[in-house]
Amino acid sequence: MSATASAMSALWISFKVAGCATALVFLPGLALGLLLSRRNFRGKGALETLIALPLVLPPTAIGYLLLRLLARGGPFDPRRFGFDLDILFTWKGAVLAASVMSLPLVARAARVAFDQVDPRLEQMARTLGQKPWQSFVSVTLPLARRGLVAAAVLGWARAVGEFGATVIVAGNIPGQTQTLALGIFGALQIGRDEEALWLVGLSIALAFSAMWGVESLLRRGRVGP
């Protein structure tokens, strides 16, 4: 396989994995961000710490824990349930690893977005007869939309760049689980510098585009609607 073909394969797998991971974590991340922004409860600090752990733990540690959970003898051993989800060492394993690693960014960015919405506006909507879910849809979401889109983009970008947890849970199988990050590692191992350079260039372009988009959204949010 040529360097260009290998790079395109890794790019496609990265898009597939990151897209699925972002879809999986966006609503849970939004819910966690809303909970942490709007509620005070016992154990809130512990929950915040738990959500943030993947940001500070070595990604390989997260991958190892996921592997132990899903492997034979683990709590989610397929034999316990009578069916196998076929997650380990498949692209679905890469999605799982990317989801776990990107959820903290999505949740934290969503919380910041909700923090910027004045709760008094929601209360005013309720005094006009709207139910809590109606005020959330008609007031909170529109006002927080830029921050929530930024949260999704950050989660996607984190999923695209995931390496440590993915290599343990999904392996580094060309054409199946090899994402951009894994492709760079694999190309360097076998001395294919041209392929590694292609993948690094693609990674830089994707990261720059994602961060440019996030900063543009946030700048427009500061200036006004």
Secondary structure as the mmCIF struct_conf table of DSSP 4:
data_model
#
loop_
_struct_conf.conf_type_id
_struct_conf.id
_struct_conf.beg_label_comp_id
_struct_conf.beg_label_asym_id
_struct_conf.beg_label_seq_id
_struct_conf.end_label_comp_id
_struct_conf.end_label_asym_id
_struct_conf.end_label_seq_id
HELX_RH_AL_P HELX_RH_AL_P1 ALA A 3 ARG A 38
TURN_TY1_P TURN_TY1_P1 ARG A 42 GLY A 43
HELX_RH_AL_P HELX_RH_AL_P2 LYS A 44 VAL A 56
BEND BEND1 LEU A 57 LEU A 57
HELX_RH_AL_P HELX_RH_AL_P3 PRO A 59 LEU A 70
BEND BEND2 ALA A 71 ALA A 71
TURN_TY1_P TURN_TY1_P2 ARG A 72 GLY A 73
BEND BEND3 GLY A 74 GLY A 74
TURN_TY1_P TURN_TY1_P3 PRO A 75 PHE A 76
HELX_RH_AL_P HELX_RH_AL_P4 PRO A 78 PHE A 81
TURN_TY1_P TURN_TY1_P4 GLY A 82 GLY A 82
BEND BEND4 PHE A 83 PHE A 83
TURN_TY1_P TURN_TY1_P5 LEU A 88 PHE A 89
BEND BEND5 THR A 90 THR A 90
HELX_RH_AL_P HELX_RH_AL_P5 TRP A 91 ASP A 115
TURN_TY1_P TURN_TY1_P6 GLN A 116 GLN A 116
BEND BEND6 VAL A 117 VAL A 117
HELX_RH_AL_P HELX_RH_AL_P6 PRO A 119 THR A 127
TURN_TY1_P TURN_TY1_P7 LEU A 128 GLY A 129
HELX_RH_AL_P HELX_RH_AL_P7 PRO A 132 SER A 135
HELX_RH_PI_P HELX_RH_PI_P1 PHE A 136 THR A 140
HELX_RH_AL_P HELX_RH_AL_P8 LEU A 141 VAL A 160
TURN_TY1_P TURN_TY1_P8 GLY A 161 GLY A 161
HELX_RH_AL_P HELX_RH_AL_P9 GLY A 164 VAL A 169
TURN_TY1_P TURN_TY1_P9 ALA A 170 ALA A 170
TURN_TY1_P TURN_TY1_P10 PRO A 174 THR A 177
HELX_RH_AL_P HELX_RH_AL_P10 LEU A 180 GLN A 189
TURN_TY1_P TURN_TY1_P11 ILE A 190 GLY A 191
HELX_RH_AL_P HELX_RH_AL_P11 ASP A 193 VAL A 223
#
